[in-house]
Amino acid sequence: MDVIDDIFAGPKPSELPDSVKEVDDSHAIINSILNRLRGYFTHPDVEEICINKPGEIWLRRRRPKKGEDIWNHLADPNLTFNYLEKICKMIANANGIPFGKGEEKTPAVYAALPGGHRFTAAMYGNIVYDEVTSQGGCVMAIRQAPRGDSTIEYSHYGLTAGVNVKAPPKFKEAALKTPDSLSKLKAAVDGGSHLIVSGATSTGKTTLLNRIIQELDPKLRIATIEDTRELVVPHLNRFHIVLSRTESTNKFNDAKAIDLLTRMTPDIILCGEVSTNNAGTIWELTGSGHGSMMTTIHAEDPDQALKAFVERMRHKHPNVDEQRVIAEMKKRFTVIQINRDHNGVRSITAVETFN
């Protein structure tokens, strides 16, 4: 645990006073099982911890200085699958959550820990890191409660006397002049635009999206949600949710999976192909403030891509206002269109920003 001190300034976890450790005797069992993690999520320079797989942990710094990484990775062999499962079971039992495997169970746990820290986790078959295994995976996040010993100043948020704040321009508002379509595509990715890769069957939509993923900053935290693992994410700080379209083994569906995603502090969310099951929840993601969202859809051109998106939304939201939603989509999305000719040659035919 002393390795924290190599990265962060301040006292070691073992030296923190009891008031900072926030031990609550009425929750002795939960406090006991969290002992291996407590030094991480109560450290004064840590805002949140995330576990993407057993044996490692990511620490999100509270206020990194210029040039310092916001996410810091540590190996910890004590964070085994069995230990993380015990945490989930104990917290679920304490909060009346039917956690576990099976049709009447949920693989996700949301709770407030003693001391007010926010706990989110999911396990088993819906969670994958690299390979699908029989026991499944684990993803977990604990966000530290507001600290009574921290002093927050307006200047920490960029608000000082004599300065009028303004929002940074969104990609669509920046009116960037790009010399060609490739530059436009890269500018859309760098600028945080939501992306749809559109095309007919066998045009290479997922293949192209995998190439676009390589443009993303390697320091970002990436989350994916698919029915089958196809997206290739080279980033170390990542986790993957898998939801089958054909079978349901528990109470975990698209809406609940996306609720989990938004609690895991992703910088980028990558979604599988837009379907009737997920269209509405994917659309909600684009307005959630969790960085950009990227997905694929079957359509013949950029305008049809947006219409197809709305049509899929209508299966669960029949009263959706098509004109209003498409107008809003044009403000949020960049559509990359792929075509395939009779000779099997694939080509990008549009990088449409609807400006």
N, C-alpha and C positions, 0 to 999 in steps of 0.2 A: 504493500500500500504506500510505502514511502516514495515510490516512483512518482506519485502526484507532485511532490515537492520539486522534482526536476523540471516540471513544466510550469507550474503555477507558483506565484509568490504567496507568502502567507504561512501560517502554522500548519504543521502536519495534522492529519485527522486525529491522531492519538493525543494531540496536545490541545484540541479544542475544548473549551469549557462546556459543562453540562448544558448550559443555556443554549449553546449553539447546536449540540448534538440532538437536542429536542427529544430526549427519551421520555415516553409517556408510559407510566407504570400500568395504566389501565389497558394498554395494548401490548402487554409484555410478550405475548407469543409472536405477534407480527414484528415487533421490534427485534426479537431474538433471531427470527429467520432472516431479517434484512441486515444482519450484522456485517456480512461480507461486503455489502453495497453502501452501508451508511457513510463511510468515510468519503465515498465519491459524491453522493448526491447532497450531502450537507456541507461540502467544502465551500468556503466563502467566495472562491473564484469560479465556481461551477454553477451554471444556471439550470442545466439539464443533463441527464445521462441517457444514452441509448445503447441498447444491446441488439445487434443484428444477427448474432449467432453465438453459441456457447464459446467460451474461451477468450472473449475480447469485449472491450467496452469503449464507447466514444463519449468524450466529455465536451460539452458545449460551453465555451467560456462566457462569463457574464458580460464583460466589457473588454474585449481584446484590444490591445494597442495597435497602432498602425504597423503593418508588416507581420502581425501575429495571426496565426490561423484560429478561426472560431471553433473548429472541430479538431479535437486531439484524440488520437488512437492509442490505447494501451492494451497489451495482452494480459490476461488474468486467467490462468488455468483453473482457479477455484470456481469460476463461473461455469459449472457443468450443466448439461441439459437437466439432469435430475434435480440439481439445486434450484434452477430457474423454475422447473415444474412445481417444486414444493412451494416456492413463493406464490405462484399463481393459485395453487389449490388453497393455500391458507388464507390468502386475501379474499378469494372468491367465497370460501366458506363463511368468513367473517361478515361478508356483505350480502349473503343470500343469493349469490350468482351461480347458476347451474353450469359451472365450468367443466369441460372435459370433452371426450369423444362420444359420438352417437347422435341420433336424430333429435333427441330432446335436450341436447347440450349445446353450449356455445364455446368456441375456442378462445374467446376474447374476454378480458377482464378490465373494467374501468372502476377505479375507486380512489378515495382520498385516504392517504396514509396518516398515521399518528404524526402530528406536527403540521398537517395541512398540505403535505406534498402530494402532487397529482401522479397517480399510477395508471399506466396503460400497458397492456401486454396481450399477445396472442401466440398460440402454440399449435403444434401438430400439423396435419396434412395440408392446411391452407397456407402455411408459411414455408418458404423455400429460400435457401441462400444460393448454393451452386447446383446440387443434385437433389432429386426427389428421394427421400429415404422413408422407411417404414414408420419410424417414430415421428417424422416431420421436423419442423424447425421451430425457432422461437424468435420473437421480436419483442422488445420491452423498452419502455421509456419512463423515467421518473423526473418530473420537473419540480425543482425545489420551491418550497413555499416562500413568500416574501420574507426577507430577513429583517428582523428588528434592529440589527446592528449596521445596516447599510444606509448610507446617506445618498439620496438621489437628488441631483441638481438638474435644473432645466437645461443647463449646458451639456449634460450627458445626452440630451436629445437634439442638440444643435440649436437651441433657443437661447440667444443672448441679446443684450440690449443693443439697439441700433441695427438689428438684422431682421428683415422680413422673410419668413420661411416660404418656400414653395415646393410643390411636389416635383420630383424628377420626371421628365417627360417619358411617357410610355413609348414603346417602339413605333406605334402608329402615329403618335403625335410629333415625333422627332423630325418627320419629313426628310429622312436621310436620302441623299442622292447617291445612288450606287451605279457604278459603270456597267454592270452586267447582272444577269440573273443569279449567278453563283454568289456574287457579293451581296445581293439582296437576301438570299437564303441565309448566308452566314450572319448578316446583320440582324435578321429576324431571330435567329437562335441566340446571338449575343445580347439582343435587346429584350429578351424574355417574352417574346410573342408566343401565344398558344399556337400550336401547329396541328394541322390535319394533313396526313399524307393520303391522297385520294387516287383511286384507280380501280380498274376492273380486276377480275380474278386473274391470278398469275402475272400481274404486272410488276411484282417485286416491292409491294408497299412496305412490308416488314423489313425486307433487306435494306431498303433506303432509310427507314427509320433507324435501323441499327447503325448505319453510316452517320446519320445526323447526331446520334448519341455521342459519337466520338468527338464532336465539336464542343461538348459541354465541359466546363471547367472541372478538372479532376478533383477539386476540393469540395465539390457540391455533394449534398446528401440526396440520393436518388431512390425513389420508390416505384415499383411496377405493380400493376394488377392485370392479370391475364387469365384466360381459361387454360392455356398450355404455355409453358415457358418457351418463348421464342425470342424475346428481346435480350440482346447481349449488352450488359452494362459493365464496362471495365473499371468503374469507380469502386474504391474499397468501401466507402460508406454508403451502403445500399441494403435494401431488403425487398423481398418479392412476395406478393400475395397471389395465390392460385385459386380460381373459382371455376369449377366445371359447369359448362352450360347444360350438360345432359343428366347429371346426377347431383343430388344434394344429400350429404351425409350428416349435416348438422343444421343449426339455425343461422349459419353465416351466409349472408347474401351480398349482392352488390352494394346495396345501401349501407349495410353494416361494415363492409370492407372499406368503403370510402370514408366512413366515419372514423375507422381506425387509422386510415392513412393521414387524415388531417390532424390527428393527435400525435403523430410521430415526427413532426417538424421536418417534412421533406422540403428540399429546395426545388426539385423537379419531380412531377408525377407522370409516369408513362403508362398509358392504358392500352389494353388490347383493342381489337377492332370494335367500333361503335355498333352496338346491337340494341334490340328492343328492350333487353333487360337492364342495360347500363347507361343508355343515352341520357336519361334525365339526371342521373347522379354525376355523370361525367360533365354535363353542362354546368351543374352546380359547382363543380370543382374549379371551373374557370373564373368564378367570382369569389373564391374562398380566401384569396390572398396568400396562397401557398406556392408561390412561384409559378412557373409555366407548366402547362399540361400538353402532352403530345399523344396523338392517337392516329388510327387509320380508319378509312371508310371506303365502301364500294360506291363509286360514282364516276361519271364520265367527264365532268369538268368541275371547276371550283364552285360555280353557282349551284350545280346539282348536288355537290357535296354538302352544302349547307341545307338544302331542301331535304336530302336524304337523312341528315342528322335530325331535323325536326320531325320527319315522318316516323323515325324510330322512337322519338320522345312521345309521340302521340299514342303509342300502344299502352303506355301507363299514365299519360297525361293528355287525355283526349281533347281537353279545352285549351290547349296551348295556342297562343296567338302567333301564328306563323310569321306574319309580316314584322311584328315587333321583335320576335326572337331572332329572325334572320338579320334584321337591321343591327341588333346588338352583336350578333356573331361577326358581322363584318368589321365591327370595332375591335374585336378581340382576337380573331383568328388570322393566321396566314395559311393558305392552302397550297400544298405542293402537289401538282397533278402529274401522274404518270400514265403514259399510253404504251401499248404494245402493238406493233404492226403485224401483218400477216406472215412476215418472215421471222417473227419472234423477237425482233429488236425492240428493246425497252428504251424509252426516252422521257425525260422530264419536259413537259410541254407548257407548264405555267408555274410561276412562283407568284401567287396572287395575294396581295395585301389589301385589296378593296379600297385603296386610298383614292 
